[in-house]
Amino acid sequence: MNLFRGIDLNDSFILNWNCSDNRLSFAVDASIWPESEYYTKPKKGEYTCYRKATLEFIGINKVSGLVSIESAQSTTDPDGSIDYGNIDSLEESDGSFHLSGDFGTVNISGGEVHFEVHS
């Protein structure tokens, strides 16, 4: 998807998620590369730019396979921050999205995907 030009989802980390009404939202520490308009010089000790972002599915009809954040396996990083792994794949087909990663496999019917970088 052109929306993710210069964004490496396989190297991005899920920090949190929320599903309510017709919206599914993931807080992400996004791996951003020079092809992206959001790229900035990496911080000391990082090999690429990481920035907080939101991956959001809006106007959705149904979500299946999404586990509660309390039951998902997490990792605690040396700095004490917690994440729920990477995004292995994000595919769109026939008005649906299929998202998978360490947090599980999620199927999303309907809606549209948005990606916003915050910092």
N, C-alpha and C positions, 0 to 999 in steps of 0.2 A: 504494500500500500504506500502510495506516495506520501501520505501523512507521516510516515516514519522514516523519511529520507534522512540518513545520517544518525538514526537512533538504533542502537543495537539492543533489542529487547532480550536477547539471550544473555547479555551481560548487565541487564538492568535488574534491580531488586524490588520485590513487592514488600512494602512496609505495612500496609493495612488495606482493608476493603470494607465496603458498606453496600448493602443492597436494600433499597427502599422504593416504594411506589414503582415507577417505571424506569428506574435508574440503577445501574451497577457501577460503582466507582472504586478504582484501585489507586492508592497512594504509591508512588514509584520513585526510587532513586535511579534515574535514567542515565544510561551510558550514552554519551553524545560525542559524535565524531565530527571532524572538520567539514563534512558535506552538509551538516545541519546549520540552519540559521541561528540555532541556540548554542552553538559551540563557543566555549571560551577556553583559555589556557588552563590545562589541568592544575589542580592544587599540588603542592609538594607531596611526593610519594604516590601520586595517582598516575596511571599510564594513559588515561583519557579523562575527559570532562564528565563529572557526575553532577546532575542537578535534580532537585525535587520536581516532580511532575505528577499529573493526574491523568490516568487512562480511564475514560468514561464511556459507558454505553447508555445512550439516552433514548427514551421512547420505546423501551423493550417490552415484549409481550410475556416472555417466560424465561426463567433461568433454571437450569438443572445442573446438578453436580457440584454446586458451590457448598463447601463445608463451612461451618462456623469458624471464626478466627481462633476461638478457644480450643478447637479440636485439631487445628492444623499444626504441622510440625514447623517449629521455628529454629532459627540459629541466632545465637548471641555473638556478636562480633567483639573483638578485643576492646573496642571503645565503649562497650556496654549496649550498643544499639541492637535492636532485634529486627530481623527480616524473615521473610517466608520464601526465600529462594528466588530463582530467575523465572522468566517467561520463556518456555521452550518453543512454543508456537502460538501464532494468532492467525487464524484463517477465516476468510469470509466466503460464504457460498449460499446462494439461494435465499438471501435475506436473513441469514443466520451467521453467528460468529462462533468459532470454536477456539477456546483459549486453554492452554495447558502449561503446567510447570510443576515445581515442587509442591505447590499448594493444592494440586489436583487438576482435574479436567472439567472445564465449565462449558456448557452449551447455552448460548444466548439466542433466543428467537426474536427477530424483528429489531427495529431501532437502528441507530447509527453510532459510529465510534468517533470519539473526540480525544485529542491529546493536547494537554496544555502544560508548558514548562513554567514553573513558578519562581525559581531563583537562579 
